[in-house]
């Protein structure tokens, strides 16, 4: 391998730098993009091909303790999807198994094989952070980080009750650093703690959670403000209350309004965009939700598209998994985690003959197709909840190819699609520029990753090169070349190299006074010594906090 | 580490003497040896010992350098038609990761202690799932603890004082007095003497008793025997509790428990969650057994008994280590870690051992390593899947993870020369 490369003749899609399919060279030196190279630098001929930054997954579940719990029970589906080691030139390749929750090595290889070079695990219990770092260490090629779960931890809830917002912020800063995390994640704010107390429903974001002054609203406000005050590169990442329930779009909109004016990311909003309920049938709430998002530039979202087929639902939101188990009779894992969070797992299948699954599929597509700002409505399937990440090429085809989409729409169950915008006909087709935004430039911007998601000088040389193909799914499933950190990892469609990966994490400052309080808390309630709680600091330097915040 | 007269005191040391993995041990070190493991129970103190372990390497009967033993081991394993990699105990996750890499490269079978102790529970989870909780949840929340055929005092001495029923917790502020303690005695397997409620069932009635409890929860009447009455009372106790923890010993001794116990209790626990909150949690032995299952799951997708012979992992729960050696299906064995509970005779085939006291085994090549948590730092999993850091209070023989990585490297080199 040379450390210089000139990619010539490709149509470059680099939306962050205003480049929209222009044919131009991209130069790589020492792992980064540079403005120019001497003429004798090695060349990679990309004539007739599409050049984009490497893909960035803003929300997936690939390396949490919960993910590994799921792997342990999915022996049936993975038996059908063995993964022999790829033929790598530079490192020892490892075998694995796939299915909806692939093993770590296979996860890294398959992401890279799709042209993705950065992935975030979206839900890690703080106490399980050490497990996640080990799993990510065994996830090759892709750079990675994770979001640490907060908002159901009684320590935090007590700070909210006491109005101790500064201490809550210091606690959040300590926890991010102690776990080596990248961002703060809220799942069903307050609702997981309630589930542990056998209270199974949060009716509204103003429900009292058994502690005076503690409501989902107060939890969300406290942590959203903490993340912004700490100038974290990614704002608080919220999975709202009432996931998957009919009528939940009201809760989602209430949550967005509660945090109005604050920089916030709402995740897998498809699962939170249903109308109906209270005796009325399920219906799409996508139009209402996307109208709010379109009108509020401080809000960003990823969709959490449901893909028809097999999935594994795995979430910290234990209560919703109990409902799924009770209504389907399927296998069910629940783990209540250490005064911090929860974990629920139910393997699932979204069948096109099923009315609700079809509605979910439609709601996600409506959110994409009615979004007016691709920078703020990003691609995800909440892997593996809505479908595995390996289905992204199929999802991109649904967005780019109306004829194909309409054909698929014909095949699904239409029982709950009355009034659906998609059923009424949506002609929009995403452009390559828009795909580059929702899978690269947009996630990078919302994650605050200034050296990723674009191809300007100084950026990490994470690049994907696709051969054009009338079958959009095939084009995105089999990139011709993938470059990670300047190293050619996919060559002529074959995985060839697995260069070292980087851990993306933050180390925000905090007032040490919080440690005295935490020390008392640990002595009383924890089963792990405070001294043993922090993970070994990742070898990579922390990602800088936002400038000027 | 802090200085103390005549030595050092290493605090917050994690003990792997049993699956409780207490991480509050203060190890006093004098002259490079462990003088005392403060805070440890008798079992823990015995596990720490004085920190002295053998530190030699052997090959074909002679004491050799570690490098020479690694060469012999690599050659033996590389030449095997079909090898077995057996994950013993007292090794870190870092060592387990390297061991699975070796198995992957060799197209070997990898197995460990779990397949001969907790296989029934692992398979039950694959069919039905689990309802579990970490020990911190039980400590802080459980107002009803059911010890099912076990008294943790014997094999998990600090379980009661660190986790339940004794400690005060966030939602059980009066500790033991906040909790109802139930003992279900199964045959000779008795629960704690101080239980508030005690039910005795014959060993061969265990599954019937669980089925009866499930029937009561489903609203079906039981018969009129004394046991029926007791079970109906127990069902009322369980449903009246806010948070129930049913605790059983998944590794009670040499023989695994009733094979259907885990699945039946899981079904009971899942059903209880329709009414109240409940978890069913297994007690697990020491030495980072759960770590082996976790590492195998993330690297291969299966928590035990994985066959790489086709170049990718396949789950072979019915062909564990014992059966493979007994049938002659493998012609070489690599034991990684302390060979406790090895379900085969190690000298039945050509063998390599890498781990604590490996040189005491009748092997063709052996390399003594330190004990994870005594001489080696790293990561281990507590019985409830919580990862904990290991500290190394005393120096020791070569680090197992380093030795395993060196072995992996030697095997890769041999294979790549041929390809």
Boltz contact constraints between the chains, C-beta under 6 A:
constraints:
  - contact:
      token1: [A, 68]
      token2: [B, 294]
      max_distance: 6.0
  - contact:
      token1: [A, 68]
      token2: [B, 297]
      max_distance: 6.0
  - contact:
      token1: [A, 68]
      token2: [B, 298]
      max_distance: 6.0
  - contact:
      token1: [A, 71]
      token2: [B, 297]
      max_distance: 6.0
  - contact:
      token1: [A, 71]
      token2: [B, 301]
      max_distance: 6.0
  - contact:
      token1: [A, 72]
      token2: [B, 297]
      max_distance: 6.0
  - contact:
      token1: [A, 72]
      token2: [B, 303]
      max_distance: 6.0
  - contact:
      token1: [A, 73]
      token2: [B, 125]
      max_distance: 6.0
  - contact:
      token1: [A, 73]
      token2: [B, 126]
      max_distance: 6.0
  - contact:
      token1: [A, 75]
      token2: [B, 126]
      max_distance: 6.0
  - contact:
      token1: [A, 75]
      token2: [B, 302]
      max_distance: 6.0
  - contact:
      token1: [A, 75]
      token2: [B, 315]
      max_distance: 6.0
  - contact:
      token1: [A, 78]
      token2: [B, 301]
      max_distance: 6.0
  - contact:
      token1: [A, 82]
      token2: [B, 312]
      max_distance: 6.0
  - contact:
      token1: [A, 83]
      token2: [B, 312]
      max_distance: 6.0
  - contact:
      token1: [A, 84]
      token2: [B, 311]
      max_distance: 6.0
  - contact:
      token1: [A, 84]
      token2: [B, 312]
      max_distance: 6.0
  - contact:
      token1: [A, 92]
      token2: [B, 412]
      max_distance: 6.0
  - contact:
      token1: [A, 94]
      token2: [B, 104]
      max_distance: 6.0
  - contact:
      token1: [A, 95]
      token2: [B, 104]
      max_distance: 6.0
  - contact:
      token1: [A, 95]
      token2: [B, 312]
      max_distance: 6.0
  - contact:
      token1: [A, 97]
      token2: [B, 301]
      max_distance: 6.0
  - contact:
      token1: [A, 97]
      token2: [B, 313]
      max_distance: 6.0
  - contact:
      token1: [A, 103]
      token2: [B, 299]
      max_distance: 6.0
  - contact:
      token1: [A, 103]
      token2: [B, 301]
      max_distance: 6.0
  - contact:
      token1: [A, 104]
      token2: [B, 298]
      max_distance: 6.0
  - contact:
      token1: [A, 127]
      token2: [B, 386]
      max_distance: 6.0
  - contact:
      token1: [A, 130]
      token2: [B, 379]
      max_distance: 6.0
  - contact:
      token1: [A, 130]
      token2: [B, 387]
      max_distance: 6.0
  - contact:
      token1: [A, 131]
      token2: [B, 387]
      max_distance: 6.0
  - contact:
      token1: [A, 135]
      token2: [B, 298]
      max_distance: 6.0
  - contact:
      token1: [A, 154]
      token2: [B, 170]
      max_distance: 6.0
  - contact:
      token1: [A, 198]
      token2: [B, 276]
      max_distance: 6.0
  - contact:
      token1: [A, 198]
      token2: [B, 277]
      max_distance: 6.0
  - contact:
      token1: [A, 331]
      token2: [B, 128]
      max_distance: 6.0
  - contact:
      token1: [A, 331]
      token2: [B, 129]
      max_distance: 6.0
  - contact:
      token1: [A, 332]
      token2: [B, 129]
      max_distance: 6.0
  - contact:
      token1: [A, 333]
      token2: [B, 129]
      max_distance: 6.0
  - contact:
      token1: [A, 333]
      token2: [B, 130]
      max_distance: 6.0
  - contact:
      token1: [A, 334]
      token2: [B, 131]
      max_distance: 6.0
  - contact:
      token1: [A, 335]
      token2: [B, 132]
      max_distance: 6.0
  - contact:
      token1: [A, 336]
      token2: [B, 133]
      max_distance: 6.0
  - contact:
      token1: [A, 336]
      token2: [B, 137]
      max_distance: 6.0
  - contact:
      token1: [A, 337]
      token2: [B, 134]
      max_distance: 6.0
  - contact:
      token1: [A, 338]
      token2: [B, 134]
      max_distance: 6.0
  - contact:
      token1: [A, 338]
      token2: [B, 136]
      max_distance: 6.0
  - contact:
      token1: [A, 339]
      token2: [B, 136]
      max_distance: 6.0
  - contact:
      token1: [A, 339]
      token2: [B, 140]
      max_distance: 6.0
  - contact:
      token1: [A, 525]
      token2: [B, 140]
      max_distance: 6.0
  - contact:
      token1: [A, 525]
      token2: [B, 170]
      max_distance: 6.0
  - contact:
      token1: [A, 527]
      token2: [B, 135]
      max_distance: 6.0
  - contact:
      token1: [A, 527]
      token2: [B, 136]
      max_distance: 6.0
  - contact:
      token1: [A, 527]
      token2: [B, 139]
      max_distance: 6.0
  - contact:
      token1: [A, 528]
      token2: [B, 23]
      max_distance: 6.0
  - contact:
      token1: [A, 529]
      token2: [B, 12]
      max_distance: 6.0
  - contact:
      token1: [A, 529]
      token2: [B, 23]
      max_distance: 6.0
  - contact:
      token1: [A, 529]
      token2: [B, 24]
      max_distance: 6.0
  - contact:
      token1: [A, 531]
      token2: [B, 12]
      max_distance: 6.0
  - contact:
      token1: [A, 532]
      token2: [B, 12]
      max_distance: 6.0
  - contact:
      token1: [A, 532]
      token2: [B, 23]
      max_distance: 6.0
  - contact:
      token1: [A, 532]
      token2: [B, 389]
      max_distance: 6.0
